[in-house]
Amino acid sequence: MANFKGHALPGSFFLIVGLWWSVKYPLKYFHQKGKNSRLNHYYQRLEVIEAAVRILFSVIGILAEQFVPDGPHLHLYHENHWMKLMNWQHCTMYLFFAVSGITDMLTYLASHVPLGVDRLVLAMAVFTEGFLFYYHVHNRSPLDQHIHSLLLYALFGGSISISLEVIFRDNIVLELFRTSVVILQGTWFWQIGFVLFPPFGTPAWDQNDEANIMFITMCFCWHYLVALCIVAINYSLVYCLLTRIKKHGGEIIGIQTLKSNHTYQTALLSGSDEERD
């Protein structure tokens, strides 16, 4: 992670998951899956596929951290010193998210797994990420420490919110809040990459400038505002799309009903004419 690509990779993972959730949860909410067993079956299959994708993302992250040219290559302690502990911390973060994905799959594939364990393990994974980042930036420059510490607010807030989902499962407000926090994590990882490891030969940021620290704090608020806007826009688009589909379906049903009534009335009239003859 000690480069731009190392921050862009997890940022992309979180963004993909967050954008997917911003569409999935409104769909589930408007479809009221509990009233349609067939639709509920499709959503369960989607949950399993999503969990498998999250496991894949985590495995890719672990392999990237371990087997980059200057990575530890699965060596934790070698020749009387620790090997690349920063990479091992990142691997630990990915490992907990992989365990969360496995728990999600078991929740939907095995009937004996208690409902809510998937949310609890996900909350633990997010908390572990925050816990690791809290002890991740000691003895670094002020800007480096600050830009990472801002991420802790999103992580610990998201962990608390996901823990509430263990009790209030399928609560759309909590799900949308979790979605916004995940999108924020994704965009903020990219922001960290641009600040600490500027790509394309752009000038480096002054790591000790207090003005930069003030700007980054304000920038964090802008990132979350963008995340909220994305969630709101996707929520509205899903609602408009489903309303449009429902409306067109109603019109088709109405036309078919009118045709059936017209055929029935024609048959009645024909029968009356035959009786008169």
URFEN-V975269 format. One record per pair of residues at least 4 apart in sequence whose ideal C-beta (glycine too) atoms are under 7 Angstrom apart, sorted by the first residue. I is the first residue (numbers start at 0). GAP is how many residues later the second one is. D is the distance in whole Angstrom. If there is no record, write none. Layout:
i->I gap->GAP d->D
i->I gap->GAP d->D
//
This chain:
i->0 gap->5 d->4
i->0 gap->6 d->6
i->0 gap->85 d->7
i->0 gap->89 d->5
i->1 gap->4 d->6
i->1 gap->84 d->6
i->2 gap->194 d->5
i->3 gap->4 d->6
i->3 gap->189 d->4
i->3 gap->193 d->4
i->3 gap->195 d->5
i->4 gap->4 d->6
i->6 gap->4 d->6
i->6 gap->182 d->5
i->6 gap->183 d->7
i->6 gap->185 d->5
i->6 gap->186 d->3
i->7 gap->4 d->6
i->7 gap->182 d->6
i->7 gap->185 d->5
i->8 gap->4 d->7
i->8 gap->52 d->7
i->8 gap->55 d->6
i->9 gap->4 d->6
i->9 gap->51 d->6
i->9 gap->179 d->5
i->10 gap->4 d->6
i->10 gap->175 d->5
i->10 gap->176 d->7
i->10 gap->178 d->3
i->10 gap->179 d->4
i->10 gap->182 d->7
i->11 gap->4 d->6
i->12 gap->4 d->7
i->12 gap->44 d->5
i->12 gap->48 d->7
i->13 gap->4 d->6
i->13 gap->168 d->5
i->13 gap->171 d->4
i->13 gap->172 d->3
i->13 gap->175 d->7
i->14 gap->4 d->6
i->14 gap->168 d->6
i->14 gap->171 d->3
i->14 gap->172 d->7
i->15 gap->4 d->6
i->16 gap->4 d->6
i->16 gap->37 d->7
i->16 gap->165 d->6
i->17 gap->4 d->6
i->17 gap->161 d->6
i->17 gap->164 d->4
i->17 gap->165 d->4
i->17 gap->168 d->6
i->18 gap->164 d->7
i->19 gap->4 d->6
i->20 gap->4 d->6
i->20 gap->158 d->4
i->20 gap->161 d->7
i->21 gap->157 d->5
i->21 gap->208 d->6
i->21 gap->209 d->5
i->21 gap->212 d->4
i->22 gap->4 d->6
i->22 gap->211 d->5
i->22 gap->215 d->6
i->23 gap->4 d->6
i->24 gap->4 d->6
i->24 gap->147 d->6
i->24 gap->150 d->4
i->24 gap->151 d->6
i->24 gap->154 d->6
i->25 gap->4 d->6
i->25 gap->208 d->7
i->25 gap->209 d->5
i->25 gap->212 d->4
i->25 gap->213 d->7
i->26 gap->4 d->6
i->26 gap->211 d->6
i->27 gap->5 d->5
i->27 gap->15 d->6
i->28 gap->143 d->5
i->29 gap->208 d->7
i->29 gap->209 d->6
i->29 gap->212 d->5
i->30 gap->5 d->7
i->30 gap->8 d->6
i->32 gap->6 d->5
i->32 gap->7 d->5
i->32 gap->10 d->5
i->33 gap->6 d->7
i->35 gap->4 d->6
i->36 gap->4 d->7
i->38 gap->4 d->7
i->39 gap->4 d->6
i->40 gap->4 d->7
i->41 gap->4 d->7
i->42 gap->4 d->6
i->43 gap->4 d->7
i->43 gap->64 d->5
i->44 gap->4 d->6
i->45 gap->4 d->6
i->46 gap->4 d->6
i->46 gap->57 d->6
i->46 gap->61 d->5
i->47 gap->4 d->7
i->47 gap->57 d->6
i->47 gap->60 d->5
i->47 gap->61 d->7
i->48 gap->4 d->7
i->49 gap->4 d->6
i->50 gap->4 d->7
i->50 gap->50 d->4
i->50 gap->53 d->4
i->50 gap->54 d->4
i->51 gap->4 d->6
i->51 gap->53 d->7
i->52 gap->4 d->6
i->53 gap->4 d->6
i->53 gap->43 d->6
i->53 gap->47 d->4
i->54 gap->4 d->6
i->54 gap->43 d->5
i->54 gap->46 d->4
i->54 gap->47 d->6
i->55 gap->4 d->6
i->56 gap->4 d->6
i->57 gap->4 d->6
i->57 gap->36 d->4
i->57 gap->37 d->7
i->57 gap->39 d->5
i->57 gap->40 d->4
i->57 gap->43 d->7
i->58 gap->4 d->6
i->58 gap->39 d->6
i->59 gap->4 d->6
i->60 gap->4 d->6
i->60 gap->33 d->4
i->61 gap->4 d->6
i->61 gap->29 d->5
i->61 gap->32 d->5
i->61 gap->33 d->7
i->62 gap->4 d->6
i->63 gap->4 d->6
i->64 gap->6 d->6
i->64 gap->22 d->5
i->64 gap->25 d->5
i->64 gap->26 d->5
i->65 gap->5 d->5
i->65 gap->6 d->6
i->65 gap->7 d->6
i->65 gap->8 d->6
i->65 gap->21 d->7
i->65 gap->25 d->6
i->66 gap->4 d->6
i->66 gap->6 d->6
i->70 gap->13 d->6
i->70 gap->16 d->6
i->71 gap->4 d->7
i->71 gap->11 d->4
i->71 gap->12 d->4
i->71 gap->15 d->5
i->71 gap->16 d->7
i->74 gap->8 d->5
i->75 gap->6 d->7
i->75 gap->7 d->6
i->75 gap->12 d->6
i->76 gap->5 d->6
i->76 gap->6 d->7
i->77 gap->5 d->5
i->83 gap->4 d->6
i->84 gap->4 d->6
i->85 gap->4 d->7
i->86 gap->4 d->6
i->87 gap->4 d->6
i->88 gap->4 d->7
i->88 gap->43 d->5
i->88 gap->47 d->6
i->89 gap->4 d->7
i->90 gap->4 d->6
i->91 gap->4 d->7
i->91 gap->40 d->6
i->92 gap->4 d->7
i->92 gap->35 d->7
i->92 gap->36 d->5
i->92 gap->39 d->6
i->93 gap->4 d->6
i->94 gap->4 d->7
i->95 gap->4 d->7
i->95 gap->28 d->7
i->95 gap->29 d->4
i->95 gap->32 d->5
i->96 gap->4 d->7
i->96 gap->28 d->5
i->97 gap->4 d->7
i->98 gap->4 d->6
i->98 gap->22 d->6
i->98 gap->26 d->7
i->99 gap->4 d->7
i->99 gap->21 d->5
i->99 gap->22 d->5
i->99 gap->25 d->4
i->100 gap->4 d->7
i->101 gap->4 d->6
i->102 gap->4 d->6
i->102 gap->14 d->6
i->102 gap->15 d->5
i->102 gap->18 d->4
i->103 gap->4 d->7
i->103 gap->14 d->5
i->104 gap->4 d->6
i->105 gap->4 d->5
i->105 gap->7 d->5
i->106 gap->6 d->5
i->106 gap->8 d->7
i->106 gap->10 d->6
i->106 gap->11 d->4
i->112 gap->4 d->6
i->114 gap->54 d->7
i->115 gap->4 d->6
i->115 gap->50 d->4
i->115 gap->53 d->6
i->116 gap->4 d->6
i->117 gap->4 d->6
i->118 gap->4 d->6
i->118 gap->43 d->6
i->118 gap->46 d->4
i->118 gap->47 d->5
i->118 gap->50 d->7
i->119 gap->4 d->7
i->119 gap->46 d->5
i->120 gap->4 d->6
i->121 gap->4 d->7
i->121 gap->40 d->5
i->122 gap->4 d->6
i->122 gap->36 d->5
i->122 gap->39 d->4
i->122 gap->40 d->4
i->123 gap->4 d->6
i->124 gap->4 d->7
i->125 gap->4 d->7
i->125 gap->29 d->6
i->125 gap->32 d->5
i->125 gap->33 d->4
i->125 gap->36 d->6
i->126 gap->4 d->6
i->126 gap->32 d->4
i->127 gap->4 d->6
i->128 gap->4 d->6
i->128 gap->26 d->6
i->129 gap->4 d->6
i->129 gap->22 d->5
i->129 gap->25 d->3
i->129 gap->26 d->5
i->129 gap->29 d->7
i->131 gap->4 d->6
i->132 gap->15 d->6
i->132 gap->18 d->6
i->132 gap->19 d->6
i->132 gap->22 d->7
i->133 gap->18 d->6
i->135 gap->12 d->6
i->136 gap->7 d->6
i->136 gap->8 d->5
i->136 gap->11 d->5
i->139 gap->4 d->4
i->139 gap->5 d->5
i->140 gap->66 d->3
i->140 gap->67 d->6
i->141 gap->4 d->6
i->141 gap->65 d->7
i->141 gap->66 d->6
i->141 gap->71 d->6
i->142 gap->4 d->6
i->142 gap->62 d->6
i->142 gap->64 d->4
i->142 gap->69 d->5
i->142 gap->70 d->6
i->142 gap->73 d->7
i->143 gap->4 d->7
i->143 gap->52 d->6
i->143 gap->63 d->6
i->144 gap->4 d->6
i->145 gap->4 d->7
i->145 gap->67 d->5
i->145 gap->70 d->6
i->146 gap->45 d->5
i->146 gap->48 d->6
i->146 gap->69 d->5
i->147 gap->44 d->7
i->149 gap->67 d->7
i->149 gap->70 d->5
i->150 gap->4 d->6
i->150 gap->34 d->7
i->150 gap->37 d->6
i->151 gap->4 d->6
i->152 gap->4 d->6
i->153 gap->4 d->6
i->153 gap->27 d->5
i->153 gap->30 d->5
i->153 gap->31 d->6
i->154 gap->4 d->6
i->155 gap->4 d->7
i->156 gap->4 d->6
i->156 gap->24 d->6
i->157 gap->4 d->6
i->157 gap->20 d->6
i->157 gap->23 d->4
i->158 gap->4 d->6
i->159 gap->4 d->7
i->160 gap->13 d->6
i->160 gap->16 d->5
i->160 gap->17 d->5
i->161 gap->16 d->6
i->163 gap->4 d->6
i->163 gap->10 d->6
i->164 gap->4 d->6
i->164 gap->6 d->7
i->164 gap->9 d->5
i->167 gap->6 d->6
i->170 gap->4 d->6
i->171 gap->4 d->6
i->172 gap->4 d->6
i->173 gap->4 d->6
i->174 gap->4 d->6
i->175 gap->4 d->6
i->175 gap->55 d->6
i->176 gap->4 d->7
i->177 gap->4 d->6
i->178 gap->4 d->6
i->178 gap->52 d->6
i->179 gap->4 d->6
i->179 gap->47 d->5
i->179 gap->48 d->5
i->179 gap->51 d->5
i->180 gap->4 d->7
i->181 gap->4 d->7
i->182 gap->4 d->6
i->182 gap->44 d->4
i->182 gap->47 d->6
i->183 gap->4 d->6
i->183 gap->39 d->6
i->183 gap->40 d->5
i->183 gap->43 d->5
i->184 gap->4 d->6
i->186 gap->4 d->6
i->186 gap->36 d->5
i->186 gap->39 d->7
i->186 gap->40 d->7
i->187 gap->4 d->6
i->187 gap->32 d->7
i->187 gap->35 d->6
i->188 gap->4 d->7
i->189 gap->4 d->7
i->190 gap->4 d->6
i->190 gap->28 d->7
i->190 gap->32 d->7
i->191 gap->4 d->6
i->192 gap->4 d->6
i->193 gap->4 d->6
i->194 gap->10 d->5
i->194 gap->21 d->7
i->197 gap->4 d->4
i->197 gap->5 d->7
i->197 gap->6 d->6
i->204 gap->7 d->6
i->205 gap->6 d->6
i->209 gap->4 d->6
i->210 gap->4 d->6
i->211 gap->4 d->6
i->212 gap->4 d->7
i->213 gap->4 d->7
i->214 gap->4 d->6
i->215 gap->4 d->7
i->217 gap->4 d->7
i->218 gap->4 d->6
i->219 gap->4 d->7
i->220 gap->4 d->6
i->221 gap->4 d->6
i->222 gap->4 d->6
i->223 gap->4 d->6
i->224 gap->4 d->6
i->225 gap->4 d->6
i->226 gap->4 d->7
i->227 gap->4 d->6
i->228 gap->4 d->6
i->229 gap->4 d->6
i->230 gap->4 d->6
i->231 gap->4 d->6
i->232 gap->4 d->6
i->233 gap->4 d->6
i->234 gap->4 d->6
i->235 gap->4 d->6
i->236 gap->4 d->6
i->237 gap->4 d->6
i->238 gap->4 d->6
i->239 gap->4 d->6
i->240 gap->4 d->6
i->241 gap->4 d->6
i->242 gap->4 d->6
i->243 gap->4 d->6
i->244 gap->4 d->6
i->245 gap->4 d->6
i->246 gap->4 d->7
i->247 gap->4 d->6
i->248 gap->4 d->6
i->249 gap->4 d->6
i->250 gap->4 d->6
i->251 gap->4 d->6
i->252 gap->4 d->6
i->253 gap->4 d->6
i->254 gap->4 d->6
i->255 gap->4 d->6
i->256 gap->4 d->6
i->257 gap->4 d->6
i->258 gap->4 d->6
i->259 gap->4 d->6
i->260 gap->4 d->6
i->261 gap->4 d->6
i->262 gap->4 d->6
i->263 gap->4 d->7
i->264 gap->4 d->6
i->265 gap->4 d->6
i->266 gap->4 d->6
i->267 gap->4 d->6
i->268 gap->4 d->6
i->269 gap->4 d->7
i->270 gap->4 d->7
i->271 gap->4 d->7
i->272 gap->4 d->7
//
